[in-house]
């Protein structure tokens, strides 16, 4: 018997699981386990022959998965990034046999709630921000080793920060003089002091923290790698459901779905084989956004977008 996950209800949970169209004996992958809200919902629809892979790069999420679902024979728990799914599926001979893949991108509420993880500018903790705490540079190390120009680019592109150059310059000056901030509140205060005009309803460090987190974890590169292979991994009529919280992520998902279907609209005379003209994915319904009621329970819902696609047979 599985244990229900505690203290965390994912945004757009019912909509995402409905989008997967879970079949009783199907094979599904939760690529961002978090604390198991999606996993529990999928398992409630799976019969004894069904299978569910629980994937996460966060060691704490994997510990939670083992506690809640380790005794469920339908589950396999994998510590790693969803970007590596193709390798694991190929090793098991399961390419083109997945009935559904679900991603819930971004930071989970438990990660934000734990100051030691370094994701929150509202709680003081070490400047870490790594999803996988067993590898890679921390946010503080990344800031120490990255040139000012690149920091400004990351803040502008990943965080859509209007004052990216000012913030990057402040970080470089701190690095050159007194040393970089070592805690989240120190960095948040540095960023706030560098921004001349602040939004009334948003903390001035919001965009910078988001951008640095994305860079430290290589989040967009991982998503790009995943989207490039997912059509190969899905079985005919298999479903992809992705919840994103950042405009760049949502754009990548939308373009991947459209791009997989775009070959069928090529003009005549283009030298491609017949198989290349077949669309690979089709969008299922329209994008679904978090509701106001969702936002009351979880502020992240305000920026949440769910897109569902199906592999064409």
Wavefront OBJ file of the C-alpha trace (Angstrom):
o trace
v 0.000 0.000 0.000
v 1.253 3.498 -0.816
v 1.384 6.409 1.586
v -0.170 9.682 0.538
v 2.334 12.538 0.163
v 2.228 15.213 2.845
v 1.989 19.010 2.949
v 2.160 19.674 -0.764
v -0.552 19.803 -3.412
v 0.774 20.455 -6.910
v -0.693 23.172 -9.108
v -3.123 21.926 -11.804
v -2.953 18.419 -10.368
v -6.322 17.128 -11.601
v -5.918 18.752 -15.011
v -2.448 17.296 -15.571
v -3.427 13.760 -14.574
v -6.581 13.973 -16.698
v -4.399 15.084 -19.611
v -2.326 11.911 -19.297
v -5.451 9.816 -19.943
v -4.108 7.112 -17.631
v -4.833 3.546 -18.759
v -5.207 0.756 -16.206
v -2.174 -1.268 -17.375
v -0.119 1.568 -18.867
v 3.486 2.640 -18.341
v 3.920 6.213 -17.080
v 6.764 8.447 -15.935
v 6.585 11.246 -13.379
v 9.758 13.097 -14.361
v 9.608 15.594 -11.474
v 8.413 13.610 -8.459
v 8.671 16.468 -5.949
v 6.667 15.161 -3.003
v 4.468 12.722 -4.885
v 1.192 14.522 -5.490
v 1.098 13.544 -9.150
v 2.413 10.053 -8.428
v -0.384 9.316 -5.963
v -3.008 10.545 -8.434
v -1.590 8.460 -11.302
v -1.284 5.354 -9.124
v -4.915 5.705 -8.081
v -5.831 5.116 -11.733
v -3.335 2.298 -12.394
v -4.176 -1.363 -11.950
v -1.793 -4.066 -10.709
v -0.212 -4.400 -14.172
v 0.515 -0.692 -14.496
v 3.990 0.791 -14.088
v 5.180 4.194 -12.894
v 8.719 5.545 -12.889
v 9.336 8.203 -10.242
v 12.216 10.468 -11.274
v 13.786 13.415 -9.479
v 17.250 14.915 -9.200
v 16.647 16.140 -5.634
v 17.947 13.609 -3.059
v 15.279 14.740 -0.574
v 12.545 14.068 -3.124
v 13.969 10.610 -3.748
v 13.960 9.939 0.006
v 10.302 10.992 0.099
v 9.530 8.724 -2.863
v 11.090 5.739 -1.111
v 9.159 6.476 2.060
v 5.810 6.878 0.323
v 6.042 4.492 -2.634
v 9.032 2.237 -2.006
v 6.803 -0.745 -1.212
v 4.594 -0.356 -4.282
v 5.654 -2.964 -6.838
v 4.337 -0.833 -9.677
v 6.913 1.892 -8.979
v 10.543 2.299 -9.908
v 12.393 5.157 -8.215
v 15.236 6.855 -10.124
v 17.577 9.575 -8.857
v 18.476 11.744 -11.836
v 17.290 14.344 -14.316
v 14.376 13.810 -16.672
v 16.788 14.886 -19.417
v 18.372 11.395 -19.160
v 15.129 9.473 -19.720
v 16.170 8.399 -23.207
v 19.265 6.631 -21.899
v 17.351 4.748 -19.191
v 14.551 3.727 -21.558
v 17.011 2.519 -24.192
v 18.883 0.465 -21.577
v 15.611 -1.263 -20.610
v 14.383 -1.696 -24.206
v 11.404 0.536 -23.481
v 11.757 3.227 -26.161
v 8.398 3.931 -27.856
v 6.542 2.101 -25.070
v 5.738 4.931 -22.634
v 2.039 5.747 -22.367
v 2.543 9.081 -20.646
v 5.169 11.461 -19.271
v 4.470 14.258 -16.807
v 6.717 17.190 -15.892
v 6.012 19.839 -13.243
v 8.846 22.311 -13.806
v 10.421 24.774 -11.411
v 10.915 24.761 -7.656
v 8.569 22.778 -5.433
v 7.006 24.251 -2.322
v 9.059 22.026 0.032
v 12.263 23.273 -1.601
v 11.195 26.883 -1.091
v 10.160 26.200 2.489
v 13.556 24.819 3.508
v 15.974 27.708 4.087
v 19.018 25.452 3.796
v 18.269 24.827 0.124
v 18.908 28.480 -0.724
v 15.992 28.952 -3.141
v 14.029 31.509 -1.135
v 14.873 35.174 -0.736
v 12.416 35.307 2.183
v 14.314 32.842 4.392
v 17.987 33.149 5.278
v 20.140 30.215 4.311
v 23.282 29.254 2.395
v 23.416 30.419 -1.214
v 23.025 26.980 -2.770
v 20.012 26.704 -5.179
v 21.014 23.288 -6.543
v 18.204 20.864 -7.316
v 20.692 18.017 -6.997
v 22.742 18.785 -3.909
v 25.207 15.987 -4.694
v 26.828 17.646 -7.705
v 27.622 20.893 -9.508
v 28.469 24.419 -8.336
v 26.319 26.242 -5.809
v 24.790 29.615 -6.641
v 27.539 31.311 -4.670
v 30.216 29.460 -6.640
v 28.471 30.264 -9.908
v 28.372 33.971 -9.056
v 32.035 33.866 -8.033
v 33.160 32.259 -11.294
v 30.903 33.935 -13.872
v 31.824 37.140 -15.685
v 29.723 40.239 -15.141
v 28.542 40.299 -18.757
v 27.269 36.716 -18.544
v 25.537 37.361 -15.209
v 23.754 40.320 -16.806
v 22.697 38.175 -19.764
v 21.332 35.446 -17.483
v 19.399 37.959 -15.380
v 17.899 39.590 -18.455
v 17.045 36.438 -20.431
v 16.142 33.964 -17.689
v 14.737 36.435 -15.191
v 13.447 39.176 -17.505
v 15.084 41.610 -15.099
v 14.918 45.175 -16.452
v 17.901 46.255 -14.371
v 20.080 43.252 -15.150
v 23.202 45.329 -15.819
v 22.842 47.228 -12.538
v 22.408 44.016 -10.558
v 25.322 42.306 -12.319
v 27.538 45.323 -11.648
v 26.572 45.279 -7.966
v 27.450 41.587 -7.755
v 30.820 42.210 -9.446
v 31.581 45.136 -7.120
v 30.774 43.030 -4.067
v 32.986 40.290 -5.429
v 35.872 42.707 -6.001
v 35.573 44.508 -2.679
v 34.060 42.824 0.356
v 33.393 39.411 -1.139
v 30.206 37.849 -2.486
v 27.133 37.347 -0.318
v 27.141 33.904 1.268
v 23.465 33.763 2.269
v 20.165 34.243 0.506
v 19.159 37.344 2.466
v 22.524 38.983 1.803
v 22.065 38.456 -1.938
v 18.433 39.585 -1.813
v 19.445 42.822 -0.067
v 22.247 43.426 -2.571
v 19.843 42.968 -5.492
v 17.184 45.186 -3.911
v 19.708 47.989 -3.370
v 20.714 47.833 -7.055
v 17.169 48.217 -8.409
v 16.020 51.870 -8.576
v 12.337 51.203 -9.309
v 10.621 48.281 -7.625
v 7.281 46.564 -8.252
v 4.781 47.066 -5.451
v 3.548 43.481 -5.543
v 6.803 41.617 -6.198
v 9.979 41.313 -4.158
v 12.851 43.027 -6.025
v 14.979 39.852 -5.864
v 12.328 37.596 -7.426
v 13.579 37.767 -11.005
v 17.261 37.540 -10.117
v 16.794 34.497 -7.886
v 14.775 32.793 -10.601
v 17.425 33.506 -13.237
v 20.354 32.354 -11.093
v 18.505 29.155 -10.146
v 17.805 28.365 -13.806
v 21.456 28.926 -14.709
v 22.874 26.931 -11.784
v 20.689 23.919 -12.599
v 20.850 24.137 -16.388
v 17.068 23.933 -16.416
v 16.425 25.145 -19.954
v 19.128 22.891 -21.403
v 17.602 19.895 -19.630
v 14.143 20.769 -20.958
v 15.513 21.217 -24.470
v 17.161 17.786 -24.348
v 13.975 16.202 -23.003
v 11.730 17.769 -25.637
v 14.063 16.665 -28.431
v 13.565 13.014 -27.495
v 10.136 12.643 -25.942
v 8.302 11.850 -29.194
v 10.629 8.871 -29.667
v 9.959 7.552 -26.165
v 6.170 7.704 -26.302
v 4.058 4.839 -27.563
v 1.449 5.599 -30.263
v -1.229 7.777 -28.628
v 1.050 8.274 -25.609
v 0.584 11.581 -23.804
v 2.940 14.361 -22.716
v 1.806 16.764 -19.983
v 4.048 19.666 -18.948
v 3.340 22.299 -16.300
v 5.648 25.302 -16.645
v 6.028 28.466 -14.583
v 8.328 30.518 -16.808
v 7.542 32.068 -20.189
v 10.703 30.627 -21.751
v 9.812 27.102 -20.620
v 6.255 27.409 -21.883
v 7.478 28.750 -25.218
v 9.855 25.809 -25.591
v 7.085 23.305 -24.872
v 4.665 25.010 -27.249
v 7.235 25.172 -30.037
v 8.227 21.533 -29.535
v 4.603 20.436 -29.901
v 4.048 22.640 -32.937
v 7.387 21.688 -34.453
v 6.600 17.993 -34.190
v 3.461 18.581 -36.231
v 4.863 21.192 -38.613
v 6.270 18.780 -41.196
v 2.765 17.993 -42.431
v 2.394 21.635 -43.479
v 5.543 21.917 -45.595
v 5.029 23.304 -49.111
v 5.280 20.874 -52.063
v 8.698 20.219 -53.550
v 10.623 20.072 -50.248
v 13.030 17.076 -50.493
v 12.032 15.016 -47.462
v 11.036 11.386 -47.130
v 7.397 10.420 -46.611
v 8.041 9.347 -43.000
v 9.459 12.785 -42.274
v 6.179 14.377 -43.352
v 4.214 12.603 -40.649
v 3.467 14.782 -37.615
v 4.797 13.259 -34.393
v 2.762 15.074 -31.751
v -0.555 16.876 -31.744
v -1.762 19.318 -29.131
v -4.611 18.069 -26.940
v -6.927 20.944 -26.131
v -5.747 24.439 -25.285
v -3.220 25.544 -22.702
v -4.675 25.474 -19.179
v -3.713 28.131 -16.653
v -3.890 28.157 -12.882
v -7.093 29.584 -11.429
v -7.519 32.221 -8.740
v -8.670 29.537 -6.324
v -5.459 27.603 -7.033
v -3.457 30.773 -6.375
v -5.061 31.149 -2.945
v -3.584 27.779 -1.946
v -0.324 28.186 -3.861
v 0.901 31.547 -5.259
v 2.919 29.676 -7.924
v -0.391 28.901 -9.649
v -0.586 32.430 -11.020
v 2.155 31.701 -13.540
v 1.382 28.017 -14.158
v 0.625 26.811 -17.687
v -0.258 23.215 -18.586
v 0.167 21.901 -22.127
v -0.787 18.395 -23.220
v 0.202 16.627 -26.423
v -0.388 13.159 -27.872
v 1.901 11.113 -30.088
v 0.355 10.526 -33.492
v 0.019 6.821 -34.320
l 1 2 3 4 5 6 7 8 9 10 11 12 13 14 15 16 17 18 19 20 21 22 23 24 25 26 27 28 29 30 31 32 33 34 35 36 37 38 39 40 41 42 43 44 45 46 47 48 49 50 51 52 53 54 55 56 57 58 59 60 61 62 63 64 65 66 67 68 69 70 71 72 73 74 75 76 77 78 79 80 81 82 83 84 85 86 87 88 89 90 91 92 93 94 95 96 97 98 99 100 101 102 103 104 105 106 107 108 109 110 111 112 113 114 115 116 117 118 119 120 121 122 123 124 125 126 127 128 129 130 131 132 133 134 135 136 137 138 139 140 141 142 143 144 145 146 147 148 149 150 151 152 153 154 155 156 157 158 159 160 161 162 163 164 165 166 167 168 169 170 171 172 173 174 175 176 177 178 179 180 181 182 183 184 185 186 187 188 189 190 191 192 193 194 195 196 197 198 199 200 201 202 203 204 205 206 207 208 209 210 211 212 213 214 215 216 217 218 219 220 221 222 223 224 225 226 227 228 229 230 231 232 233 234 235 236 237 238 239 240 241 242 243 244 245 246 247 248 249 250 251 252 253 254 255 256 257 258 259 260 261 262 263 264 265 266 267 268 269 270 271 272 273 274 275 276 277 278 279 280 281 282 283 284 285 286 287 288 289 290 291 292 293 294 295 296 297 298 299 300 301 302 303 304 305 306 307 308 309 310 311 312 313
